[in-house]
Amino acid sequence: LFSPAPTPPSAGMKSFAASMGGTLGIVLASSLVLSLSR
């Protein structure tokens, strides 16, 4: 998933947290839409 690039661990953790937050936001939004459409 992640290529071993010579980046500092803080930047890697920041991008990883951003991708995780985006995925969580998408999951929460889709579940909210599903609960509203019922």
N, CA, C and O of each residue as an XYZ file, in Angstrom:
152
protein
N       0.852     -1.200      0.000
C       0.000      0.000      0.000
C       0.881      1.242      0.000
O       0.713      2.130     -0.836
N       1.827      1.301      0.945
C       2.729      2.452      1.033
C       4.108      2.055      0.524
O       4.646      1.022      0.924
N       4.673      2.858     -0.342
C       6.016      2.578     -0.849
C       7.049      3.087      0.152
O       6.856      4.146      0.749
N       8.141      2.348      0.342
C       9.177      2.762      1.309
C       9.926      3.995      0.828
O      11.044      3.887      0.324
N       9.319      5.159      0.979
C       9.967      6.408      0.567
C      10.738      6.993      1.746
O      10.321      6.829      2.892
N      11.853      7.671      1.488
C      12.672      8.255      2.570
C      12.021      9.483      3.194
O      12.604     10.567      3.197
N      10.811      9.311      3.722
C      10.117     10.420      4.373
C      10.233     10.279      5.878
O      10.335      9.160      6.380
N      10.221     11.378      6.607
C      10.257     11.296      8.076
C       9.006     10.601      8.603
O       7.946     10.702      7.985
N       9.105      9.899      9.726
C       7.962      9.142     10.252
C       6.770     10.030     10.586
O       5.626      9.579     10.527
N       7.030     11.295     10.937
C       5.918     12.182     11.295
C       5.046     12.453     10.073
O       3.819     12.462     10.177
N       5.673     12.673      8.914
C       4.905     12.926      7.691
C       4.147     11.664      7.291
O       3.003     11.745      6.845
N       4.775     10.498      7.447
C       4.103      9.249      7.107
C       2.895      9.021      8.000
O       1.834      8.619      7.522
N       3.050      9.277      9.298
C       1.932      9.101     10.211
C       0.831     10.107      9.907
O      -0.353      9.794     10.032
N       1.224     11.326      9.503
C       0.227     12.355      9.215
C      -0.605     11.965      7.990
O      -1.829     12.101      7.992
N       0.075     11.475      6.937
C      -0.653     11.069      5.731
C      -1.504      9.832      6.020
O      -2.612      9.696      5.499
N      -0.977      8.930      6.857
C      -1.741      7.736      7.218
C      -2.989      8.114      8.012
O      -4.068      7.566      7.785
N      -2.835      9.057      8.947
C      -3.989      9.506      9.730
C      -4.997     10.222      8.837
O      -6.205     10.092      9.033
N      -4.501     10.977      7.856
C      -5.411     11.686      6.947
C      -6.208     10.691      6.112
O      -7.411     10.866      5.916
N      -5.540      9.642      5.615
C      -6.251      8.648      4.808
C      -7.254      7.879      5.668
O      -8.350      7.559      5.208
N      -6.882      7.582      6.917
C      -7.801      6.888      7.805
C      -9.000      7.770      8.126
O     -10.134      7.291      8.164
N      -8.752      9.061      8.359
C      -9.847      9.986      8.653
C     -10.784     10.123      7.469
O     -12.000     10.198      7.643
N     -10.221     10.158      6.251
C     -11.060     10.257      5.062
C     -11.922      9.015      4.902
O     -13.096      9.104      4.543
N     -11.324      7.842      5.173
C     -12.089      6.601      5.054
C     -13.203      6.560      6.093
O     -14.321      6.138      5.796
N     -12.893      7.003      7.326
C     -13.911      7.007      8.376
C     -15.031      7.973      8.025
O     -16.203      7.683      8.266
N     -14.677      9.124      7.457
C     -15.693     10.102      7.064
C     -16.610      9.540      5.991
O     -17.823      9.742      6.032
N     -16.022      8.828      5.023
C     -16.828      8.240      3.943
C     -17.768      7.174      4.512
O     -18.934      7.097      4.126
N     -17.253      6.356      5.429
C     -18.084      5.298      6.020
C     -19.220      5.912      6.835
O     -20.360      5.452      6.763
N     -18.906      6.956      7.613
C     -19.938      7.599      8.422
C     -20.985      8.258      7.540
O     -22.180      8.169      7.823
N     -20.548      8.920      6.470
C     -21.494      9.592      5.573
C     -22.393      8.570      4.885
O     -23.599      8.787      4.767
N     -21.819      7.460      4.431
C     -22.629      6.450      3.734
C     -23.622      5.802      4.695
O     -24.760      5.532      4.310
N     -23.215      5.551      5.927
C     -24.140      4.952      6.892
C     -25.255      5.936      7.244
O     -26.403      5.539      7.443
N     -24.907      7.227      7.318
C     -25.928      8.239      7.603
C     -26.938      8.312      6.461
O     -28.142      8.396      6.703
N     -26.458      8.281      5.226
C     -27.353      8.320      4.059
C     -28.240      7.078      4.035
O     -29.427      7.165      3.719
N     -27.665      5.926      4.369
C     -28.453      4.688      4.366
C     -29.537      4.742      5.441
O     -30.667      4.312      5.210
N     -29.191      5.270      6.614
C     -30.179      5.338      7.692
C     -31.262      6.364      7.370
O     -32.405      6.216      7.805
N     -30.912      7.406      6.610
C     -31.905      8.422      6.260
C     -32.809      7.945      5.131
O     -33.971      8.344      5.064
N     -32.296      7.100      4.246
C     -33.076      6.675      3.079
C     -34.053      5.559      3.437
O     -34.901      5.203      2.619
N     -33.952      5.004      4.636
C     -34.863      3.923      5.006
C     -36.252      4.478      5.331
O     -37.158      3.715      5.665
